[in-house]
Structures are given as structure tokens and as C-alpha cells.
Amino acid sequence: MKVPFGRSVTHAFVVEEPTGDSLTKIPQENLKKILDVGKPDEVFADDVFRLCKWAHQYYFAPLGEVLNSASNFVIPPTKKIKGQCREIDEIKQNQIKKELTLEQTNALEILEKSRVAVVGESQVSLLEGVTGSGKTEVYIEMARRTLAEDRGVIVLVPEIALTPQLHERFEQGLGKLWLSGIPR
């Protein structure tokens, strides 16, 4: 929805119904009118909303910013970029796929046991290693296995500066990657 904020207009999200106390404590003259409610298809799916709430709590990020990042409808219409899918042919993909080292294979087996043991539940695993140790190859292989099961994968990047490099590696390693809102 769109709401007035100072001298501008911004997006807002309703995440819960107000309680009786919160409604009576705010003077009516301080309340602003909602400018645009939005469309029914702009409601977050339950699993996406749960993920946003988890990210908000885990990373101490403002819930509004997390929701804004997860929403595909708050991109200004003048700069709206449709999702796109690019495929790399199988021959090129097989040339790009790297053989895992013994350490990577061992780490992958441990992560795979954890992943398979809790299908349908939230599971957090930590893969620790120094820069250049080959963690990305393990992530790509885990993503490949998860996607083969017709499940989704979300990759969180630790630094914004690493996004183009990591995006390229995943695109090369997986053969196809769906992009949402990333100009190319």
C-alpha cells in the first residue's frame, strides 16, 4: 500500500492487526489516510512472510526493509525489470562444472545428510572456510541437488560488491538462473 510519509509517499506493509491499546493511544488528528491499498496479488505468501520475519529477527534488520526487499511490486514502474531466465547449453555447462576436492566432497556429504534429514523444516548449516577455499562450488552443488528436487534456493551474499561475481559463478554452475530485478 502507499502511505504519506513526511512530504513524500512511501510503501507500507500491514503485518498484524492493531491491538485495542494502540488504537486508543494515537490521537485521530495524527493518523494519515492510506493513499493506495494495492492489489490482492500483492499479499505475501505465508512461507515468504515467515522467511522475512525470520530474517528480520536473525539479522536484526528492520522488518519493513526486509519486506520491501522481498516484494516484487514496490519497484518503481519507470524502472520495472521483468524476471528473465538465461540458459547455458549443456556442453558449456559440463565444461564449466568443476570436480570437487576431497575436502569439498566431505563437506558436501555432511551438509547433504543435514539437508535430507529435515526436508520440509527450516535448517541452518554453516560452511566455514577461508576466502578461496572452494565454498562456492559446494554451494553450487547443494543448489543443483535442491533444484533437481523441484525445490527453491535462496542465496544470501555477504557483501554487495560480491553479487556480480557470485551471480556469474552460480549462472555458470547451474546452467540457468532466474533473475528478478537485476539489470544485466
N, C-alpha and C positions, 0 to 999 in steps of 0.2 A: 504494500500500500504506500501511497505518497502522503507525507505529512509536512506541515510547515515547521521549520527549524530555524529560529532566528529570522534572518532576512531571506533565507533560501528555502528550497524544498528538498526533502531527502526521502529515502525509502525507510520504512519501518516494518517490523515483524511483530505479530501478536503471538506470544509463546504460551500464554496461560490467561485464564480469566482473572480479572481483578477481584481481590477479596473485598468484603464489606468495609473494612477499616481504610483501605487505600482509597476507596471511592469517596468516603466522607472527609478525609483529611485534606483533599485538594480543593481549594475554592473554585467554584464553577467559572469565574471570570478568568482563571489561569488555564483552563482547558482550551485546546485548539481543535478545530474541525479537521476531520480526515478528508483529504482532497480527492483521493482515488483509492478504492478498495482493492482493485486488481481483479484478476480472473480466477475462477475455481481451479484451473490447472496450475496456478502458481503456489499451491499449497505443497509443502514439503512432504514427501513420502515418510512414513514412520521411521524406517531404517535410516534415512538420510538425516532426519531430525535427531534421532538418538546419537548418530555419529557426530553431529555438530555439537550436541550437548556434552558428549564425551571429550571432544577436542577443546571445548571451552573450559571444562574443568581440569583436564590433564595439563594443558598448556597455559592456563590462566589467561586465555585470550578473551576479549570481550565477546559475548555471545552474538551481538549484532554484527560484528565484523566477521565472525565465523559463518553466520547465516548468509551474510552478503557474499562471501567468497563461494559458498556452496550453491547460491541461487544462479540460475541461468537467465533470469528475467530482469535483472537490475542493470544489465549492461546498457548504457545509453543507446537509443535507437540509431543515432548517427554513426556509431562505431560498432554496431552489432556484427559479430562474426559468426557464421554458422559453423557447426562442428564439421569436421572433414575427416575423411579416412583415406590414408595412403597405404598402398600395398607394395611390398618389395617382392619381386618374383622369387620362387623357391630356390633357384640356383644361387642367386645372390645371397639369400638368407643363409643357405648352408655354408657358403664361403665365409660369411661373417661370424657364424656361430663358433665360439671358441671352446676348446676342450677344457674342462675344469681340472685344476690341480688336485692332488690328493687331499690337501687341507680344505679346499673348496668343496670337494665331494663329501668329506666327513661332516663339514658344517651343514651342507645341504641335507644330508641324511638326518641329522639331529633336528633341523628345522622342519623337515618333511614329516617326521614322526609326530612332532608337536602339532603341525597343521592338520594332519589327517585325523588325529585323535580327537579333535574338538570341532569337527565340521558342524556349522550352524551356531557355534558360540563364538564370542569375542575372544581372541587370543593374541597376546603380545609376546613377541620374541625379540631378543636383542642379538644382533650380529656385530661383534666388536672386532675392529681391526684398524690398522694404521692406513693412512692415505696410500693408495696404490697397491693394496694387498689383494684386490680382486673381489671385494664385496659386491660390486655392481653385477658381476657375472652370476653370482649366487642369487641376487635379487631377480635378475632376468630369468633365470631358470625356475625360480619359485613362481614368478608371474606366469611363465609359459605353462607350468603344470596346473596352476589355478585356472587360467583361461581355458585350458583343454577340458576342464570340468564344467564349462559354461558358467563360470562364476566371474565376478568382477575383481579388479585390482585397483587400489589407490596407492600412488607413490608420493610420499611427502619428501620434499627436497629441503635439506638443512640450510642452504644458502641460496638466495635468489640468483646469484651470479652463476651457480652450477646448473640452473634449469636448462639452458640450451644444450649444454654438453650431455647431461643425463637424458634429456629428451631424445637426442640423437642416438645415444647408445641403446636405449630401450626400443626405439624405432628400428634400428638395425638388428637387434637381437630377437625381436618378436615378429618382425615382418609386417605388422600392421599396428597402428596405434590410433586411437580416436582422440582427436584434439577438440577441446571446447574453449573457445575464446582466446586461442593463442595465435596471433598473426604469424604468418610464415611467408 
